Amino acid sequence: MVEEMSKEELMKITVEEFSRLQDWMLLSEKDSEAYKGMKKRYDELKVILASLNVNITGIDKIKE
């Protein structure tokens, strides 16, 4: 049986992934296929964080 993740656990995991992903994006060329793939995940994570009412203003390094 799969246990449900608490909202706090989901927030922690998502913020950590969002931060790591942005670090990788900053190391990549914006016109590369890798960057484009990461940008898609970046957008998805922003939606998840917004739905959790997380203010990403201070942690968003990409700001796209």
C-alpha positions as CSV (number, residue, x, y, z in Angstrom):
1,M,0.0,0.0,0.0
2,V,1.3,3.4,-0.9
3,E,1.3,6.0,1.8
4,E,0.1,9.5,1.1
5,M,2.8,12.2,1.2
6,S,2.0,15.1,3.5
7,K,1.8,18.6,2.1
8,E,4.9,19.5,4.0
9,E,6.9,16.6,2.5
10,L,5.6,17.5,-1.0
11,M,6.7,21.1,-0.5
12,K,10.2,20.1,0.8
13,I,10.8,17.7,-2.1
14,T,9.5,20.1,-4.7
15,V,11.5,23.1,-3.4
16,E,14.6,21.0,-3.4
17,E,14.0,19.8,-7.0
18,F,13.2,23.4,-8.1
19,S,16.4,24.7,-6.6
20,R,18.6,21.9,-8.1
21,L,16.9,22.2,-11.5
22,Q,17.6,25.9,-11.6
23,D,21.3,25.4,-10.8
24,W,21.5,23.0,-13.8
25,M,19.6,25.4,-16.0
26,L,22.0,28.2,-15.1
27,L,24.9,26.0,-16.3
28,S,23.3,25.2,-19.6
29,E,22.9,27.1,-22.9
30,K,19.4,28.5,-23.2
31,D,19.1,27.3,-26.8
32,S,20.1,23.7,-26.0
33,E,17.7,20.8,-26.0
34,A,18.7,20.0,-22.4
35,Y,17.7,23.5,-21.3
36,K,14.4,23.2,-23.1
37,G,13.6,20.0,-21.4
38,M,14.6,21.4,-18.0
39,K,12.5,24.5,-18.7
40,K,9.4,22.3,-19.1
41,R,10.0,20.7,-15.7
42,Y,10.8,24.2,-14.2
43,D,7.3,25.4,-15.4
44,E,5.7,22.2,-14.0
45,L,7.4,22.8,-10.6
46,K,6.2,26.4,-10.5
47,V,2.6,25.2,-11.0
48,I,3.0,22.7,-8.2
49,L,4.6,25.2,-5.8
50,A,1.9,27.8,-6.6
51,S,-0.8,25.2,-5.9
52,L,0.9,24.7,-2.5
53,N,0.8,28.4,-1.9
54,V,4.6,28.6,-1.9
55,N,5.9,32.1,-2.6
56,I,8.8,31.4,-5.0
57,T,9.9,35.0,-5.4
58,G,13.0,34.6,-3.2
59,I,14.0,31.2,-4.6
60,D,13.4,31.7,-8.3
61,K,16.8,32.2,-10.0
62,I,15.6,31.9,-13.6
63,K,12.6,34.3,-13.4
64,E,11.2,33.3,-16.8
